[in-house]
Amino acid sequence: MQNLDVSKTQMHGASWPNRIYLSHSEEEYRQLVNLLDSMIDEVGEDESHPLASLMEIVGVLIEKYEDDHVPELAVE
């Protein structure tokens, strides 16, 4: 699995469309999680960072996969 250097990708925006997608497999899901982790390292809590909105979108895509594929824990 390829690690993402967010600062390099930010400068080369053309590679973003190939990295943001609705995941249909566990592998694609893990790649999005790794992408989000890299973005969190870069952006932190800076809501004015240029990648902050994109980071939120990646989080929504991850949440969508989890909602569809990860069973909820039973609460007693």
N, CA, C and O atoms as a Tinker XYZ file with bonds, in Angstrom:
   304  protein
     1  N      0.849000   -1.168000    0.000000    73     2
     2  CA     0.000000    0.000000    0.000000    64     1     3
     3  C      0.901000    1.240000    0.000000    63     2     4     5
     4  O      1.914000    1.290000    0.698000    81     3
     5  N      0.521000    2.204000   -0.773000    73     3     6
     6  CA     1.316000    3.404000   -0.943000    64     5     7
     7  C      0.961000    4.439000    0.105000    63     6     8     9
     8  O     -0.217000    4.716000    0.331000    81     7
     9  N      1.982000    5.021000    0.754000    73     7    10
    10  CA     1.744000    6.113000    1.686000    64     9    11
    11  C      1.649000    7.406000    0.907000    63    10    12    13
    12  O      2.241000    7.539000   -0.164000    81    11
    13  N      0.913000    8.350000    1.437000    73    11    14
    14  CA     0.686000    9.609000    0.765000    64    13    15
    15  C      1.448000   10.705000    1.476000    63    14    16    17
    16  O      1.313000   10.869000    2.688000    81    15
    17  N      2.241000   11.453000    0.743000    73    15    18
    18  CA     2.872000   12.646000    1.263000    64    17    19
    19  C      1.930000   13.793000    0.940000    63    18    20    21
    20  O      1.896000   14.281000   -0.189000    81    19
    21  N      1.158000   14.224000    1.947000    73    19    22
    22  CA     0.112000   15.208000    1.726000    64    21    23
    23  C      0.678000   16.500000    1.172000    63    22    24    25
    24  O      0.071000   17.104000    0.288000    81    23
    25  N      1.828000   16.941000    1.668000    73    23    26
    26  CA     2.377000   18.208000    1.196000    64    25    27
    27  C      2.732000   18.141000   -0.288000    63    26    28    29
    28  O      2.536000   19.119000   -1.009000    81    27
    29  N      3.249000   17.007000   -0.755000    73    27    30
    30  CA     3.554000   16.862000   -2.178000    64    29    31
    31  C      2.282000   16.767000   -3.006000    63    30    32    33
    32  O      2.198000   17.338000   -4.093000    81    31
    33  N      1.302000   16.053000   -2.497000    73    31    34
    34  CA     0.046000   15.906000   -3.222000    64    33    35
    35  C     -0.674000   17.233000   -3.306000    63    34    36    37
    36  O     -1.317000   17.529000   -4.313000    81    35
    37  N     -0.575000   18.038000   -2.258000    73    35    38
    38  CA    -1.216000   19.347000   -2.252000    64    37    39
    39  C     -0.660000   20.207000   -3.382000    63    38    40    41
    40  O     -1.409000   20.946000   -4.021000    81    39
    41  N      0.630000   20.118000   -3.631000    73    39    42
    42  CA     1.248000   20.911000   -4.681000    64    41    43
    43  C      0.910000   20.366000   -6.061000    63    42    44    45
    44  O      0.933000   21.111000   -7.041000    81    43
    45  N      0.600000   19.096000   -6.153000    73    43    46
    46  CA     0.293000   18.451000   -7.411000    64    45    47
    47  C     -1.154000   17.993000   -7.392000    63    46    48    49
    48  O     -1.431000   16.794000   -7.366000    81    47
    49  N     -2.067000   18.938000   -7.406000    73    47    50
    50  CA    -3.491000   18.676000   -7.243000    64    49    51
    51  C     -4.059000   17.683000   -8.228000    63    50    52    53
    52  O     -5.120000   17.116000   -7.968000    81    51
    53  N     -3.411000   17.451000   -9.334000    73    51    54
    54  CA    -3.936000   16.539000  -10.343000    64    53    55
    55  C     -4.062000   15.115000   -9.811000    63    54    56    57
    56  O     -4.864000   14.343000  -10.336000    81    55
    57  N     -3.302000   14.747000   -8.793000    73    55    58
    58  CA    -3.365000   13.386000   -8.282000    64    57    59
    59  C     -4.536000   13.178000   -7.316000    63    58    60    61
    60  O     -4.855000   12.034000   -6.994000    81    59
    61  N     -5.182000   14.243000   -6.847000    73    59    62
    62  CA    -6.293000   14.085000   -5.915000    64    61    63
    63  C     -7.459000   13.289000   -6.486000    63    62    64    65
    64  O     -7.988000   12.429000   -5.782000    81    63
    65  N     -7.885000   13.524000   -7.714000    73    63    66
    66  CA    -9.042000   12.751000   -8.200000    64    65    67
    67  C     -8.833000   11.242000   -8.162000    63    66    68    69
    68  O     -9.804000   10.493000   -8.051000    81    67
    69  N     -7.610000   10.788000   -8.250000    73    67    70
    70  CA    -7.328000    9.356000   -8.205000    64    69    71
    71  C     -7.307000    8.805000   -6.779000    63    70    72    73
    72  O     -7.263000    7.590000   -6.587000    81    71
    73  N     -7.337000    9.678000   -5.791000    73    71    74
    74  CA    -7.234000    9.245000   -4.399000    64    73    75
    75  C     -8.547000    9.376000   -3.627000    63    74    76    77
    76  O     -8.680000    8.809000   -2.542000    81    75
    77  N     -9.511000   10.107000   -4.165000    73    75    78
    78  CA   -10.778000   10.330000   -3.478000    64    77    79
    79  C    -11.867000    9.576000   -4.241000    63    78    80    81
    80  O    -12.127000    9.868000   -5.408000    81    79
    81  N    -12.497000    8.616000   -3.585000    73    79    82
    82  CA   -13.484000    7.780000   -4.248000    64    81    83
    83  C    -14.349000    7.109000   -3.196000    63    82    84    85
    84  O    -13.969000    7.034000   -2.028000    81    83
    85  N    -15.492000    6.628000   -3.603000    73    83    86
    86  CA   -16.351000    5.828000   -2.745000    64    85    87
    87  C    -15.771000    4.416000   -2.713000    63    86    88    89
    88  O    -15.665000    3.763000   -3.751000    81    87
    89  N    -15.405000    3.957000   -1.548000    73    87    90
    90  CA   -14.753000    2.646000   -1.453000    64    89    91
    91  C    -15.769000    1.518000   -1.571000    63    90    92    93
    92  O    -16.866000    1.580000   -1.014000    81    91
    93  N    -15.373000    0.481000   -2.314000    73    91    94
    94  CA   -16.216000   -0.694000   -2.534000    64    93    95
    95  C    -15.557000   -1.966000   -2.011000    63    94    96    97
    96  O    -16.113000   -3.057000   -2.146000    81    95
    97  N    -14.386000   -1.830000   -1.419000    73    95    98
    98  CA   -13.685000   -2.996000   -0.888000    64    97    99
    99  C    -12.936000   -2.597000    0.382000    63    98   100   101
   100  O    -12.719000   -1.417000    0.656000    81    99
   101  N    -12.554000   -3.606000    1.136000    73    99   102
   102  CA   -11.769000   -3.380000    2.358000    64   101   103
   103  C    -10.461000   -2.668000    2.040000    63   102   104   105
   104  O    -10.038000   -1.786000    2.787000    81   103
   105  N     -9.823000   -3.041000    0.946000    73   103   106
   106  CA    -8.552000   -2.414000    0.544000    64   105   107
   107  C     -8.745000   -0.925000    0.240000    63   106   108   109
   108  O     -7.963000   -0.091000    0.697000    81   107
   109  N     -9.769000   -0.598000   -0.516000    73   107   110
   110  CA   -10.041000    0.811000   -0.824000    64   109   111
   111  C    -10.378000    1.587000    0.448000    63   110   112   113
   112  O     -9.962000    2.734000    0.609000    81   111
   113  N    -11.122000    0.965000    1.336000    73   111   114
   114  CA   -11.452000    1.575000    2.629000    64   113   115
   115  C    -10.174000    1.882000    3.417000    63   114   116   117
   116  O    -10.016000    2.985000    3.940000    81   115
   117  N     -9.274000    0.917000    3.498000    73   115   118
   118  CA    -8.009000    1.131000    4.232000    64   117   119
   119  C     -7.179000    2.239000    3.595000    63   118   120   121
   120  O     -6.522000    3.001000    4.304000    81   119
   121  N     -7.201000    2.338000    2.272000    73   119   122
   122  CA    -6.467000    3.409000    1.603000    64   121   123
   123  C     -7.049000    4.777000    1.976000    63   122   124   125
   124  O     -6.306000    5.734000    2.192000    81   123
   125  N     -8.376000    4.862000    2.050000    73   123   126
   126  CA    -8.996000    6.129000    2.459000    64   125   127
   127  C     -8.661000    6.458000    3.913000    63   126   128   129
   128  O     -8.418000    7.618000    4.246000    81   127
   129  N     -8.645000    5.451000    4.774000    73   127   130
   130  CA    -8.289000    5.682000    6.174000    64   129   131
   131  C     -6.851000    6.187000    6.267000    63   130   132   133
   132  O     -6.567000    7.112000    7.028000    81   131
   133  N     -5.948000    5.589000    5.503000    73   131   134
   134  CA    -4.558000    6.052000    5.495000    64   133   135
   135  C     -4.450000    7.477000    4.968000    63   134   136   137
   136  O     -3.678000    8.282000    5.490000    81   135
   137  N     -5.227000    7.786000    3.934000    73   135   138
   138  CA    -5.248000    9.139000    3.397000    64   137   139
   139  C     -5.726000   10.120000    4.465000    63   138   140   141
   140  O     -5.120000   11.174000    4.663000    81   139
   141  N     -6.812000    9.770000    5.151000    73   139   142
   142  CA    -7.329000   10.648000    6.198000    64   141   143
   143  C     -6.301000   10.838000    7.311000    63   142   144   145
   144  O     -6.120000   11.953000    7.799000    81   143
   145  N     -5.631000    9.773000    7.713000    73   143   146
   146  CA    -4.592000    9.885000    8.739000    64   145   147
   147  C     -3.499000   10.857000    8.309000    63   146   148   149
   148  O     -3.046000   11.677000    9.108000    81   147
   149  N     -3.076000   10.770000    7.055000    73   147   150
   150  CA    -2.045000   11.676000    6.530000    64   149   151
   151  C     -2.546000   13.114000    6.519000    63   150   152   153
   152  O     -1.806000   14.041000    6.846000    81   151
   153  N     -3.794000   13.289000    6.144000    73   151   154
   154  CA    -4.359000   14.633000    6.102000    64   153   155
   155  C     -4.483000   15.217000    7.508000    63   154   156   157
   156  O     -4.224000   16.402000    7.714000    81   155
   157  N     -4.877000   14.392000    8.467000    73   155   158
   158  CA    -4.971000   14.857000    9.854000    64   157   159
   159  C     -3.603000   15.294000   10.353000    63   158   160   161
   160  O     -3.491000   16.303000   11.049000    81   159
   161  N     -2.555000   14.541000   10.005000    73   159   162
   162  CA    -1.192000   14.924000   10.389000    64   161   163
   163  C     -0.823000   16.287000    9.816000    63   162   164   165
   164  O     -0.163000   17.084000   10.482000    81   163
   165  N     -1.244000   16.554000    8.595000    73   163   166
   166  CA    -0.919000   17.814000    7.916000    64   165   167
   167  C     -1.806000   18.963000    8.402000    63   166   168   169
   168  O     -1.306000   20.053000    8.679000    81   167
   169  N     -3.100000   18.733000    8.506000    73   167   170
   170  CA    -4.069000   19.789000    8.778000    64   169   171
   171  C     -4.236000   20.045000   10.269000    63   170   172   173
   172  O     -4.372000   21.189000   10.702000    81   171
   173  N     -4.225000   18.979000   11.042000    73   171   174
   174  CA    -4.488000   19.116000   12.467000    64   173   175
   175  C     -5.893000   19.635000   12.686000    63   174   176   177
   176  O     -6.841000   19.130000   12.084000    81   175
   177  N     -6.043000   20.637000   13.541000    73   175   178
   178  CA    -7.355000   21.216000   13.830000    64   177   179
   179  C     -7.535000   22.570000   13.158000    63   178   180   181
   180  O     -8.434000   23.327000   13.525000    81   179
   181  N     -6.696000   22.882000   12.185000    73   179   182
   182  CA    -6.747000   24.166000   11.489000    64   181   183
   183  C     -7.868000   24.152000   10.454000    63   182   184   185
   184  O     -7.679000   23.692000    9.328000    81   183
   185  N     -9.041000   24.662000   10.846000    73   183   186
   186  CA   -10.205000   24.654000    9.960000    64   185   187
   187  C    -10.031000   25.560000    8.745000    63   186   188   189
   188  O    -10.795000   25.456000    7.785000    81   187
   189  N     -9.039000   26.446000    8.774000    73   187   190
   190  CA    -8.806000   27.328000    7.636000    64   189   191
   191  C     -7.757000   26.759000    6.676000    63   190   192   193
   192  O     -7.442000   27.378000    5.659000    81   191
   193  N     -7.223000   25.595000    6.998000    73   191   194
   194  CA    -6.227000   24.957000    6.134000    64   193   195
   195  C     -6.869000   24.633000    4.785000    63   194   196   197
   196  O     -8.037000   24.244000    4.751000    81   195
   197  N     -6.143000   24.783000    3.673000    73   195   198
   198  CA    -6.714000   24.505000    2.353000    64   197   199
   199  C     -7.239000   23.081000    2.174000    63   198   200   201
   200  O     -8.093000   22.846000    1.320000    81   199
   201  N     -6.747000   22.137000    2.959000    73   199   202
   202  CA    -7.194000   20.751000    2.832000    64   201   203
   203  C     -8.302000   20.372000    3.821000    63   202   204   205
   204  O     -8.764000   19.230000    3.816000    81   203
   205  N     -8.731000   21.304000    4.662000    73   203   206
   206  CA    -9.697000   20.976000    5.712000    64   205   207
   207  C    -11.015000   20.456000    5.134000    63   206   208   209
   208  O    -11.546000   19.465000    5.634000    81   207
   209  N    -11.547000   21.086000    4.112000    73   207   210
   210  CA   -12.816000   20.636000    3.525000    64   209   211
   211  C    -12.664000   19.274000    2.865000    63   210   212   213
   212  O    -13.545000   18.423000    2.984000    81   211
   213  N    -11.557000   19.065000    2.174000    73   211   214
   214  CA   -11.311000   17.780000    1.539000    64   213   215
   215  C    -11.170000   16.683000    2.593000    63   214   216   217
   216  O    -11.626000   15.558000    2.389000    81   215
   217  N    -10.546000   17.011000    3.703000    73   215   218
   218  CA   -10.400000   16.059000    4.794000    64   217   219
   219  C    -11.781000   15.655000    5.324000    63   218   220   221
   220  O    -12.010000   14.490000    5.649000    81   219
   221  N    -12.678000   16.606000    5.407000    73   219   222
   222  CA   -14.042000   16.303000    5.864000    64   221   223
   223  C    -14.752000   15.376000    4.878000    63   222   224   225
   224  O    -15.471000   14.465000    5.290000    81   223
   225  N    -14.555000   15.603000    3.592000    73   223   226
   226  CA   -15.163000   14.743000    2.567000    64   225   227
   227  C    -14.645000   13.316000    2.683000    63   226   228   229
   228  O    -15.422000   12.365000    2.600000    81   227
   229  N    -13.353000   13.162000    2.871000    73   227   230
   230  CA   -12.770000   11.824000    3.030000    64   229   231
   231  C    -13.371000   11.148000    4.260000    63   230   232   233
   232  O    -13.656000    9.951000    4.231000    81   231
   233  N    -13.565000   11.900000    5.329000    73   231   234
   234  CA   -14.200000   11.346000    6.524000    64   233   235
   235  C    -15.611000   10.860000    6.251000    63   234   236   237
   236  O    -16.013000    9.815000    6.762000    81   235
   237  N    -16.363000   11.594000    5.458000    73   235   238
   238  CA   -17.728000   11.192000    5.095000    64   237   239
   239  C    -17.703000    9.912000    4.260000    63   238   240   241
   240  O    -18.541000    9.032000    4.455000    81   239
   241  N    -16.754000    9.802000    3.338000    73   239   242
   242  CA   -16.634000    8.591000    2.519000    64   241   243
   243  C    -16.299000    7.376000    3.385000    63   242   244   245
   244  O    -16.819000    6.285000    3.154000    81   243
   245  N    -15.445000    7.563000    4.364000    73   243   246
   246  CA   -15.095000    6.477000    5.288000    64   245   247
   247  C    -16.324000    6.090000    6.112000    63   246   248   249
   248  O    -16.612000    4.906000    6.288000    81   247
   249  N    -17.036000    7.083000    6.609000    73   247   250
   250  CA   -18.238000    6.822000    7.397000    64   249   251
   251  C    -19.277000    6.062000    6.570000    63   250   252   253
   252  O    -19.932000    5.159000    7.091000    81   251
   253  N    -19.438000    6.405000    5.308000    73   251   254
   254  CA   -20.379000    5.722000    4.422000    64   253   255
   255  C    -20.020000    4.237000    4.311000    63   254   256   257
   256  O    -20.892000    3.376000    4.423000    81   255
   257  N    -18.741000    3.942000    4.090000    73   255   258
   258  CA   -18.315000    2.548000    3.992000    64   257   259
   259  C    -18.610000    1.813000    5.302000    63   258   260   261
   260  O    -19.123000    0.694000    5.289000    81   259
   261  N    -18.286000    2.444000    6.424000    73   259   262
   262  CA   -18.503000    1.811000    7.718000    64   261   263
   263  C    -19.986000    1.566000    7.966000    63   262   264   265
   264  O    -20.364000    0.512000    8.478000    81   263
   265  N    -20.826000    2.529000    7.607000    73   263   266
   266  CA   -22.269000    2.355000    7.778000    64   265   267
   267  C    -22.788000    1.165000    6.971000    63   266   268   269
   268  O    -23.666000    0.433000    7.428000    81   267
   269  N    -22.242000    0.977000    5.777000    73   267   270
   270  CA   -22.703000   -0.088000    4.881000    64   269   271
   271  C    -22.077000   -1.449000    5.166000    63   270   272   273
   272  O    -22.680000   -2.475000    4.852000    81   271
   273  N    -20.873000   -1.479000    5.757000    73   271   274
   274  CA   -20.131000   -2.740000    5.839000    64   273   275
   275  C    -19.686000   -3.176000    7.233000    63   274   276   277
   276  O    -19.268000   -4.321000    7.407000    81   275
   277  N    -19.764000   -2.309000    8.212000    73   275   278
   278  CA   -19.295000   -2.661000    9.549000    64   277   279
   279  C    -20.513000   -2.797000   10.465000    63   278   280   281
   280  O    -21.243000   -1.830000   10.685000    81   279
   281  N    -20.727000   -4.001000   10.998000    73   279   282
   282  CA   -21.904000   -4.187000   11.860000    64   281   283
   283  C    -21.769000   -3.358000   13.141000    63   282   284   285
   284  O    -20.679000   -3.189000   13.688000    81   283
   285  N    -22.914000   -2.848000   13.595000    73   283   286
   286  CA   -22.924000   -2.074000   14.832000    64   285   287
   287  C    -22.751000   -3.003000   16.026000    63   286   288   289
   288  O    -23.170000   -4.160000   16.001000    81   287
   289  N    -22.133000   -2.478000   17.055000    73   287   290
   290  CA   -21.979000   -3.256000   18.285000    64   289   291
   291  C    -23.331000   -3.327000   18.994000    63   290   292   293
   292  O    -24.054000   -2.335000   19.078000    81   291
   293  N    -23.652000   -4.491000   19.491000    73   291   294
   294  CA   -24.908000   -4.666000   20.222000    64   293   295
   295  C    -24.769000   -3.998000   21.591000    63   294   296   297
   296  O    -23.793000   -4.222000   22.307000    81   295
   297  N    -25.749000   -3.185000   21.937000    73   295   298
   298  CA   -25.747000   -2.500000   23.225000    64   297   299
   299  C    -26.754000   -3.199000   24.127000    63   298   300   301
   300  O    -27.920000   -3.364000   23.768000    81   299
   301  N    -26.291000   -3.602000   25.288000    73   299   302
   302  CA   -27.181000   -4.319000   26.215000    64   301   303
   303  C    -27.708000   -3.382000   27.257000    63   302   304
   304  O    -28.473000   -3.794000   28.128000    81   303
